[in-house]
Amino acid sequence: MSDKSSKEFSRVSTSYDKGREGENFEFWAEEAKRLASLDENSLILDLGCGTGLYSQSLMKETGATICGLDPAVGMLGKAHEKSSDLLLFNAVGEYLPLRDGVFDCVFSSQVWHHITDKQGTANECGRVMKIGGSVVIRTISHEQLREKIVFKYFPEIMENQLRVYPSNEEFKEYFKKAGFTSTIPYAYHMERFQPVKLFIEVAEKKLWSMFRPITQKGMESGVKALRKYHQETNGKPLRNDELITLVVSNK
């Protein structure tokens, strides 16, 4: 992640959780536990832990020891406020200040599209991972990106998202080169509705990183269309399904 991105995440750290409303943290922690065979004896690295939403859920669901890493100091401050039991440190995925072969799982949620050196980060995951451990990456496949309702209202940002998000095949290549024995993507499609006013707030405050490269014209056009929908439907929530892929790589 670049210094510019780190500063941007620190800037939005106080309102970051607002953009995560509607995510089922418990469900994803349960899936990570199931797919990576995690328990109270596990040591988990939450790579790009942000404000600690997933770190906290993983700790509650598994009883495991959680280490949270993030390059944005402001995010780590918010994570510490949630739980003093989280072991938090400031670093980037490309250079993990950790010993070899210590972790049972490296988890990350919506992080890899921010990583500059993806192969280097996969290599580092392999280095710190125990034999038999797993990487669990919560991401969005290219097929899922093309289906997301956000691009109906803000079409100009889709191309950038397809460029920065790794495809399933790219993930397989990264982790194969990093010495992992298998990489399997699991696709999920969960029905979700969100208040239009929340959707507009997320866009205007750029609480989702996808909005950062948008032009003023593109923002105004999308917000205008959302307000029109809100008015025509008498405030009916907007269907914005959660389309997620869990990429699981086993060492």
C-alpha positions as CSV (number, residue, x, y, z in Angstrom):
1,M,0.0,0.0,0.0
2,S,1.3,3.5,-0.8
3,D,1.9,6.2,1.7
4,K,-0.9,8.2,0.1
5,S,-3.4,5.3,0.7
6,S,-2.3,4.9,4.3
7,K,-2.8,8.6,5.0
8,E,-6.3,8.4,3.3
9,F,-7.3,5.4,5.5
10,S,-6.1,7.2,8.6
11,R,-8.2,10.2,7.5
12,V,-11.4,8.2,7.2
13,S,-10.7,6.0,10.3
14,T,-13.3,7.8,12.5
15,S,-16.1,7.1,10.0
16,Y,-14.8,4.0,8.3
17,D,-17.2,1.6,10.2
18,K,-20.1,3.5,8.8
19,G,-19.3,2.1,5.3
20,R,-19.2,-1.4,6.7
21,E,-22.8,-1.4,7.9
22,G,-24.7,-4.4,6.6
23,E,-21.6,-6.7,6.6
24,N,-22.2,-9.9,8.5
25,F,-18.9,-10.2,10.4
26,E,-19.9,-13.2,12.4
27,F,-20.8,-15.2,9.3
28,W,-17.5,-14.5,7.6
29,A,-15.6,-15.4,10.8
30,E,-17.5,-18.6,10.9
31,E,-16.6,-19.4,7.3
32,A,-12.9,-18.6,7.9
33,K,-13.0,-20.9,11.0
34,R,-14.6,-23.7,8.9
35,L,-12.4,-23.4,5.8
36,A,-9.1,-23.0,7.7
37,S,-9.9,-25.4,10.6
38,L,-9.3,-22.8,13.2
39,D,-9.8,-23.1,17.0
40,E,-8.7,-21.6,20.3
41,N,-5.1,-22.9,19.7
42,S,-4.7,-21.1,16.4
43,L,-2.6,-18.0,15.8
44,I,-4.2,-15.8,13.2
45,L,-2.8,-12.7,11.3
46,D,-5.4,-10.3,10.2
47,L,-3.6,-8.7,7.3
48,G,-4.9,-5.2,6.7
49,C,-7.1,-5.3,9.9
50,G,-8.4,-1.7,9.5
51,T,-10.5,-0.8,12.5
52,G,-10.5,-4.4,13.8
53,L,-14.1,-5.4,12.8
54,Y,-13.0,-8.8,11.5
55,S,-10.2,-9.2,14.0
56,Q,-12.8,-8.9,16.8
57,S,-15.2,-11.3,15.1
58,L,-12.5,-13.9,14.5
59,M,-11.4,-13.7,18.1
60,K,-15.0,-14.2,19.4
61,E,-15.8,-17.0,16.9
62,T,-12.6,-19.0,17.3
63,G,-11.1,-18.1,20.6
64,A,-7.8,-17.8,18.8
65,T,-5.0,-15.3,19.3
66,I,-5.3,-12.5,16.8
67,C,-2.5,-10.3,15.5
68,G,-3.8,-7.3,13.5
69,L,-1.5,-5.6,11.0
70,D,-2.3,-2.3,9.2
71,P,-0.2,0.4,7.6
72,A,-2.6,3.1,8.7
73,V,-2.0,4.2,12.3
74,G,-5.4,5.8,12.6
75,M,-7.1,2.5,11.8
76,L,-5.1,0.7,14.4
77,G,-6.1,3.3,17.0
78,K,-9.8,2.5,16.3
79,A,-9.1,-1.3,16.4
80,H,-7.4,-0.8,19.9
81,E,-10.6,0.9,21.1
82,K,-12.6,-2.1,20.2
83,S,-10.5,-4.6,22.1
84,S,-7.3,-4.5,24.1
85,D,-6.9,-8.2,23.5
86,L,-5.9,-7.7,19.9
87,L,-2.2,-7.7,19.2
88,L,-1.8,-4.8,16.8
89,F,1.2,-3.5,14.9
90,N,1.9,-1.1,12.1
91,A,3.4,-2.6,8.9
92,V,2.7,-3.5,5.3
93,G,2.0,-7.0,3.8
94,E,5.1,-6.8,1.6
95,Y,7.4,-6.8,4.6
96,L,6.1,-8.6,7.6
97,P,8.2,-8.1,10.8
98,L,7.4,-11.6,11.9
99,R,9.3,-14.9,12.3
100,D,9.0,-17.8,9.8
101,G,6.4,-20.5,10.2
102,V,4.4,-19.2,13.1
103,F,0.8,-18.6,11.9
104,D,-2.0,-21.0,11.3
105,C,-3.9,-18.6,9.2
106,V,-3.5,-15.3,7.4
107,F,-6.9,-13.6,7.0
108,S,-7.7,-10.5,5.0
109,S,-10.9,-8.7,4.1
110,Q,-11.0,-6.4,1.1
111,V,-7.3,-5.7,1.3
112,W,-5.5,-7.2,-1.8
113,H,-6.7,-4.6,-4.3
114,H,-4.8,-2.0,-2.1
115,I,-1.5,-4.0,-2.1
116,T,1.2,-2.8,-4.5
117,D,3.4,-5.9,-4.6
118,K,0.9,-8.7,-4.5
119,Q,3.4,-11.5,-5.3
120,G,5.7,-10.2,-2.6
121,T,2.9,-10.2,-0.1
122,A,1.9,-13.8,-1.1
123,N,5.5,-14.8,-0.6
124,E,5.5,-13.2,2.9
125,C,2.3,-15.0,3.8
126,G,4.0,-18.3,2.8
127,R,7.1,-17.4,4.9
128,V,5.2,-16.8,8.1
129,M,2.7,-19.6,7.7
130,K,3.0,-23.0,9.3
131,I,2.9,-26.1,7.1
132,G,-0.7,-27.0,6.9
133,G,-1.8,-23.4,7.4
134,S,-4.2,-21.4,5.2
135,V,-4.6,-18.0,3.8
136,V,-8.3,-16.8,3.7
137,I,-8.9,-13.7,1.5
138,R,-12.3,-12.0,1.4
139,T,-12.4,-10.3,-2.0
140,I,-14.7,-9.8,-5.0
141,S,-14.1,-11.7,-8.2
142,H,-14.2,-10.0,-11.6
143,E,-17.4,-11.8,-12.4
144,Q,-19.0,-10.5,-9.2
145,L,-17.7,-6.9,-9.8
146,R,-19.5,-6.8,-13.1
147,E,-22.8,-7.6,-11.3
148,K,-22.6,-5.0,-8.5
149,I,-25.4,-2.4,-8.4
150,V,-23.0,0.4,-7.4
151,F,-21.7,0.5,-11.0
152,K,-25.2,1.1,-12.3
153,Y,-25.1,4.5,-10.6
154,F,-21.3,5.1,-10.8
155,P,-20.2,3.4,-14.0
156,E,-17.0,5.3,-14.5
157,I,-15.3,3.6,-11.5
158,M,-15.8,0.0,-12.7
159,E,-12.8,-0.2,-14.9
160,N,-10.5,0.9,-12.1
161,Q,-11.9,-1.8,-9.8
162,L,-11.4,-4.5,-12.5
163,R,-7.8,-3.3,-12.8
164,V,-6.9,-3.3,-9.1
165,Y,-8.8,-6.4,-7.9
166,P,-6.8,-9.6,-8.6
167,S,-8.8,-12.2,-10.6
168,N,-9.2,-15.7,-9.2
169,E,-6.6,-16.9,-11.7
170,E,-4.1,-14.3,-10.5
171,F,-4.6,-15.3,-6.9
172,K,-3.9,-18.9,-7.9
173,E,-0.7,-17.8,-9.6
174,Y,0.5,-15.7,-6.7
175,F,0.1,-18.5,-4.2
176,K,1.5,-21.2,-6.4
177,K,4.7,-19.2,-6.8
178,A,4.7,-18.6,-3.0
179,G,4.8,-22.4,-2.4
180,F,1.2,-23.1,-1.5
181,T,-0.2,-26.5,-2.6
182,S,-3.8,-25.4,-3.6
183,T,-5.9,-22.2,-4.0
184,I,-9.7,-22.5,-4.2
185,P,-12.1,-19.6,-4.7
186,Y,-15.5,-19.9,-3.0
187,A,-18.2,-17.6,-4.4
188,Y,-21.0,-16.2,-2.2
189,H,-24.1,-14.2,-3.2
190,M,-26.1,-12.8,-0.2
191,E,-29.2,-10.7,-0.6
192,R,-28.8,-7.3,1.1
193,F,-30.7,-4.0,1.2
194,Q,-29.3,-0.6,2.2
195,P,-30.9,2.7,2.9
196,V,-30.4,5.1,-0.1
197,K,-29.3,7.9,2.3
198,L,-26.5,5.6,3.6
199,F,-25.4,4.7,0.1
200,I,-25.2,8.4,-0.8
201,E,-23.2,9.2,2.4
202,V,-20.8,6.3,1.7
203,A,-20.3,7.7,-1.9
204,E,-19.9,11.4,-1.0
205,K,-17.6,10.7,1.9
206,K,-15.7,8.1,-0.1
207,L,-16.0,5.5,2.7
208,W,-15.5,2.8,0.1
209,S,-12.1,3.2,-1.6
210,M,-13.6,2.5,-5.0
211,F,-15.0,6.1,-4.9
212,R,-11.6,7.8,-4.6
213,P,-10.7,8.0,-8.3
214,I,-14.2,9.2,-9.3
215,T,-14.7,12.6,-11.1
216,Q,-16.9,15.3,-9.7
217,K,-19.2,14.8,-12.6
218,G,-19.4,11.1,-12.1
219,M,-20.2,11.6,-8.4
220,E,-22.9,14.2,-9.0
221,S,-24.6,12.0,-11.7
222,G,-24.7,8.9,-9.5
223,V,-26.0,10.8,-6.4
224,K,-28.6,12.5,-8.5
225,A,-29.8,9.1,-9.8
226,L,-29.9,7.7,-6.3
227,R,-31.9,10.6,-5.0
228,K,-34.4,10.1,-7.9
229,Y,-34.7,6.5,-6.9
230,H,-35.3,7.4,-3.3
231,Q,-38.0,9.9,-4.3
232,E,-39.8,7.6,-6.7
233,T,-39.8,4.7,-4.3
234,N,-40.8,6.7,-1.2
235,G,-37.5,5.8,0.5
236,K,-37.5,2.1,-0.4
237,P,-34.1,0.6,0.5
238,L,-31.8,-0.1,-2.4
239,R,-31.0,-3.8,-3.1
240,N,-27.2,-4.0,-3.0
241,D,-26.4,-7.7,-2.7
242,E,-23.2,-8.8,-1.0
243,L,-21.1,-10.5,-3.7
244,I,-18.0,-12.0,-2.2
245,T,-15.4,-14.6,-2.9
246,L,-13.3,-16.3,-0.3
247,V,-10.0,-17.3,-1.8
248,V,-8.5,-20.1,0.4
249,S,-4.8,-21.1,-0.2
250,N,-3.4,-24.1,1.7
251,K,0.3,-24.6,2.4
